[in-house]
């Protein structure tokens, strides 16, 4: 969903650039609270993974493909502020190194594909995971829904930019219907990838998943420690 | 699984996906480009200013084999993204508790004051 140059006019592109820069500044501040020596290396991994999976366009309908946006995935794994930074850097690298996504459209792309997907993905996921009893299945299902919802909302954000700064007169109703329709399908792919990835990480290291860290049952975490400590009293006896 | 193992396995997977699996990705236009073409959003579209850059369109200049050309571009992208974000978050991360609050003058060298080191007040 990388917007090329020339879709959105200059004033709105500049406005989106300012909005994106402000969002990134907020994220730089917020990421401090999410990152420490333990979790920082995961952010690089998440960004690299999102970059890689964004290359994997999957077919969604006749003559149409889609790819992961990754905002929901990144937010769930490393937290919303860090997650938005990850996706924003992916978009920057894609535009500068691979000529994917216009230079003047970078602001629009960061707002649509990083900020919007992260905010929507994070709040939907957190609302669901707080409402459900913690289990791996609940985490996977919440990640699925959060990712699914984030993609059409991102498409709507693009339509919003086009409505105020589009360079061609078009039927906004028709564009909205078409964009939401195809991005619900792409959202299903996003949901599958996000659920698989979050499910895999939760299976091996749930303590490293930012979106569930406060929901982990403490008993499960302590049980191995108790088991490991068990031989000690025996050897003392 | 240790954290380091998790990062290594994840990176390996990213390299395999971007460097290998991407060859089989669909080359059909994505949702936005399809809608843009169908609805005429793209009448004002301009070519990317960096279309001539060595990795433009995820193809490596001077590498004839399509699979190798795309794979190399993918691996470069994974490496650059990892290093950029890794460096960025290493810079902004919270230092471990003992050095955090007391080292404010050290972290203020970028001209901002030590406010950044305080946890935000919570109600």
Interface residues (C-beta under 8 A of the other chain):
Chain A: X1 X2 X3 X4 X5 X6 X7 X28 X29 X31 X32 X33 X35 X36 X37 X38 X39 X40 X41 X42 X43 X44 X45 X46 X47 X48 X49 X50 X51 X52 X53 X55 X56 X57 X58 X59 X60 X63 X64 X65 X66 X67 X82 X85 X86 X89 X90 X92 X93 X94 X95 X96 X97 X98 X99 X100 X102 X103 X155 X158 X162 X166 X167 X168 X170 X171 X174 X175 X178 X179 X182 X183 X185 X186 X201 X204 X205 X208
Chain B: X1 X3 X4 X6 X7 X10 X11 X13 X14 X15 X17 X18 X21 X22 X25 X26 X27 X28 X29 X30 X31 X32 X34 X35 X36 X38 X39 X40 X41 X42 X43 X44 X45 X46 X47 X48 X49 X50 X51 X53 X55 X56 X57 X58 X73 X74 X76 X77 X78 X79 X80 X81 X82 X83 X84 X85 X86 X88 X89 X90 X92 X93 X94 X95 X96 X116 X119 X120
